[in-house]
Amino acid sequence: MAAAVPSGYAPPLPTTIFNSTPGTRFAPFTLRLRLRPRRAAAVPAAAATLREVCAGRVPDHVLQRAEEVGYVVPTEVQEQSLPLLLSGQDCILHAQTGSGKTLAYLLSVFSAIDFGRSSVQALVVVPTRELGIQVTKVARILAAKACTVMALLDGGMLKRQKSWVKAEPPAIIVATVPSLCQMVERRAFTLQSVRVLVIDEVDFIFGSSKQVSSLRKILTSYSAASSRQTIFASASIPQHNRFLHDCVQHKWTKSDVVHVHVNPVQPMPAHLCHKYVICTKKERLHVLLSLLERDAPKSAIIFVAEQSERSKKAGNPPSTAVVVEFLRSSYKGSLDVLLLEEDMNFNARAASFSEVKGKGFMLVSTDIASRGFDLPQTSHIYNFDLPKTATDYLHRAGRTGREPFSRLECGVTTLITEDEHFVLQRFQNELKFYCEELPLESMFTFNS
Ligand SMILES: Nc1ncnc2c1ncn2[C@@H]1O[C@H](COP(=O)(O)OP(=O)(O)OP(=O)(O)O)[C@@H](O)[C@H]1O
């Protein structure tokens, strides 16, 4: 990720707001952090409403739209971060999947822009086209035509996008890194007047070797940290203390950047129910089918590993295609079996993505669907292949149980070989969740 902090470097210490869990002892490095008692429930009895938290900062018409779509009471991360965000403070929003970070940063965007000006005033950078579509949708709902929100996402036509920018200059742009850089380098617009810069899923973008140098340009060359508010968001920011220092050292943010860390000791949402089945690779498809029959999910995402270069060269079909084909011929339930993966062309990706909206689906996907996807009807996640890291497990699992105030149990089931068991145990230790074994014998009673 970012460069090491040289010894002797002593930036003003950024603040961490740290919401602790009662009874937990903290490691020494956290001692300098300001601890705040955790509230007993996500919504305290006398919680302020979103309107009260945002009063005088966010335009009334935006708050009205927020209420109309059901955003009335702030979630925990919104409650903690909005007073800081709305005062213009640079922030790192670090909170569980599905905790409502998007609305928190969008309200900050709406509090900062001048609706009468026709220049790019806010920029939200996202890692995938699909997440961009979602964020654009929420921003457009809140804007209600009071300003233009433009999506510059991979797969768009550069020429067409350039003429749109001219015809209707956007106040807010939601963009993927390559599309944004292409437009800026071709001088379709400048980012000098950006007042708020948001980088969503920041650890993912920094972790991508293809995107990191462009991201650094967005942070330092296209506009200056001193003249804008910078907001980073993610459910996982590995080595966050180091990241905080890098933010200051590399001038990605101002020196008083604040780290808002909600539920630091429990990164995994508590209402997810984790299970695993040990089986051989050959048994996996049939075990998956049995699980689908017994769980009868409302909607599900089945995560499958990306095909390796070696397997591509050997001419093997990707595992995603194998799983889709198997389910289309064997699954007798009512859900549509859909496919989403990086290698699909953008039209096919768009078709799959629009089909998962609104009705029951069974989406077979690579990790492309693991970041930011907000499909609240997803009741079950299946890891057909074990994720590579605990962070990947966290983000995949976080695609379910996304209704902030619902405590309904949602399921995450992982299929592993005997040899992979210790890896799953490592994830459990790191993310502090319990995973129950489903005996293989119990799987096949449905198929006999
Ligand atoms: N105050 C609120 N009241 C009710 N629902 C909310 C509120 N804030 C957000 N939501 C809903 O909660 C869901 C999750 O929000 P969001 O997508 O912002 O989560 P996130 O923190 O960005 O998650 P991830 O880290 O997985 O991207 C969305 O469906 C959103 O509409």
The ligand as an ORCA input file, in Angstrom:
! r2SCAN-3c Opt
* xyz 0 1
  N     -30.209      5.871      8.475
  C     -30.611      4.818      7.788
  N     -31.843      4.303      7.982
  C     -32.271      3.218      7.295
  N     -31.525      2.575      6.365
  C     -30.287      3.030      6.129
  C     -29.760      4.177      6.814
  N     -28.510      4.397      6.360
  C     -28.262      3.460      5.433
  N     -29.325      2.637      5.282
  C     -29.405      1.445      4.406
  O     -28.468      0.495      4.892
  C     -27.947     -0.279      3.829
  C     -26.436     -0.320      3.933
  O     -25.894      0.986      3.744
  P     -24.545      1.235      2.931
  O     -24.581      0.579      1.599
  O     -24.227      2.664      3.001
  O     -23.526      0.437      3.860
  P     -21.942      0.523      3.879
  O     -21.544      0.889      5.237
  O     -21.453      1.371      2.746
  O     -21.575     -1.005      3.610
  P     -20.328     -1.678      2.810
  O     -19.132     -1.483      3.675
  O     -20.737     -3.097      2.684
  O     -20.239     -0.982      1.494
  C     -28.458      0.356      2.549
  O     -29.528     -0.440      2.062
  C     -28.970      1.705      2.973
  O     -30.047      2.143      2.164
*
